[in-house]
Amino acid sequence: MFRQIIVGMDGSDKAERALRIACDLAKHYAGTVTILHVPHAETAAFSMGAVAGYHAAIDKPTFAQIEEAGQQVLDGGLKIADDMGCKSVKTHMPHGDAATEILSHANEIQADLIVTGRRGLSSISGLVLGSTTQRINHLAQCACLSVA
């Protein structure tokens, strides 16, 4: 049933929980999990601030720092998947709007399920503009699971 599963990761606790659920489903259905992260300055600043201290969270990160932070998110996701015993895992890190990129990749690989955290790192802007998860749930051509 769920052979191709995409998980949108942003480094938040809810995204990590979404990945754990996706891995559990993938094991049950012998599916493949694709961990997808769209790097942005906000997630890079969060990642850098958590590692390097307060000053990094207020400085605008460079493209290289954004890429590095994005890879850290994916590496963290791979570790979670490994800890869960999830055997078939891929990663994908496109650039652009998160919802658009997740939906595009879901269509490209003919995903059966998209799993996202209900609120990620950008929850304040999501209240005003609409969250990535809301857009995915509204526009996806496959099943969606929003994890609280």
C-alpha positions in Angstrom: 0.0 0.0 0.0 2.7 2.6 1.0 5.6 1.6 -1.1 7.0 5.1 -1.9 6.9 7.4 1.2 8.3 10.9 1.3 9.0 12.7 4.5 9.5 16.4 4.6 12.2 17.2 7.1 13.1 20.6 8.5 15.0 19.7 11.6 12.1 20.1 14.0 11.0 17.6 16.6 7.7 17.1 14.7 9.5 16.3 11.5 11.6 13.8 13.3 8.5 12.2 14.7 7.0 12.1 11.2 10.1 10.3 10.0 9.8 7.7 12.7 6.2 7.0 11.7 7.1 6.9 8.1 9.9 4.3 8.8 7.5 2.2 10.8 5.1 2.2 7.9 7.8 1.5 5.4 8.9 -1.6 7.4 5.3 -2.8 7.5 4.8 -2.4 3.8 8.3 -3.1 2.5 8.5 0.5 1.3 11.1 3.1 0.5 11.4 6.3 2.5 12.7 9.4 0.8 13.8 12.1 3.3 13.4 15.4 1.6 14.8 18.7 2.9 14.5 22.0 1.2 17.2 24.2 2.8 16.4 27.8 3.8 18.2 30.5 5.7 15.8 30.0 8.7 16.6 26.3 9.2 20.3 27.0 8.6 20.2 29.8 11.3 18.4 27.4 13.7 20.9 24.7 13.0 23.9 27.0 13.3 22.6 28.7 16.4 22.0 25.4 18.1 25.6 24.4 17.5 27.6 27.6 17.5 25.7 29.8 19.9 23.4 32.8 19.8 25.2 35.0 17.4 24.8 32.6 14.5 21.0 32.7 14.8 20.9 36.4 14.1 23.5 36.5 11.2 22.4 35.8 7.7 23.9 32.4 6.7 25.9 32.0 3.5 24.8 29.6 0.7 27.5 27.2 1.8 26.2 27.4 5.4 22.7 26.8 4.2 23.9 23.7 2.3 25.8 22.4 5.2 22.9 22.9 7.6 20.7 21.1 5.0 23.0 18.2 4.9 23.0 18.0 8.7 19.2 17.7 8.6 19.4 14.9 6.1 22.2 13.2 8.1 20.1 13.4 11.2 17.2 11.9 9.3 19.4 9.0 8.1 20.5 8.3 11.6 16.9 8.2 12.8 16.0 5.9 9.9 18.9 3.6 10.7 18.0 3.5 14.4 14.4 2.6 13.4 15.7 -0.3 11.2 14.5 1.3 8.1 16.5 -0.4 5.3 15.4 1.4 2.1 16.1 5.1 2.5 17.0 7.9 0.1 17.6 11.6 0.5 16.8 14.5 -1.7 17.7 18.2 -1.2 16.2 20.5 -3.8 16.1 24.3 -3.6 12.9 26.3 -3.8 9.6 26.5 -2.0 9.3 23.5 0.4 5.7 22.5 -0.5 6.3 22.9 -4.2 9.4 20.8 -4.1 7.9 18.0 -2.0 4.8 17.8 -4.2 7.0 17.8 -7.4 9.2 15.0 -6.1 6.2 13.1 -4.9 4.7 13.2 -8.4 8.1 12.3 -9.9 8.6 9.1 -7.9 4.8 8.3 -7.8 4.7 8.5 -4.0 1.9 6.7 -2.2 2.3 8.8 1.0 3.7 12.2 2.1 4.4 12.5 5.8 5.1 15.9 7.4 5.1 17.4 10.8 2.0 19.5 11.4 4.1 22.5 12.5 7.8 22.8 11.9 10.4 25.5 12.5 8.5 28.2 10.7 5.3 28.0 12.7 4.9 31.8 13.1 5.0 32.5 9.4 2.8 29.5 8.8 0.1 31.1 10.9 0.0 34.1 8.6 0.9 32.6 5.2 -0.3 29.0 5.6 1.9 26.1 6.4 3.8 23.8 4.1 1.8 20.9 5.5 -1.5 22.7 4.7 -0.4 23.3 1.1 0.8 19.7 0.7 -2.4 18.3 2.2 -4.5 20.5 -0.1 -2.6 19.8 -3.4 -1.1 16.3 -3.1 -2.1 13.6 -5.5 -1.4 10.9 -3.0 -2.3 10.2 0.7 -0.9 12.6 3.3 -0.2 12.1 7.0 0.3 15.2 9.2 2.0 14.3 12.5 1.4 16.4 15.6 
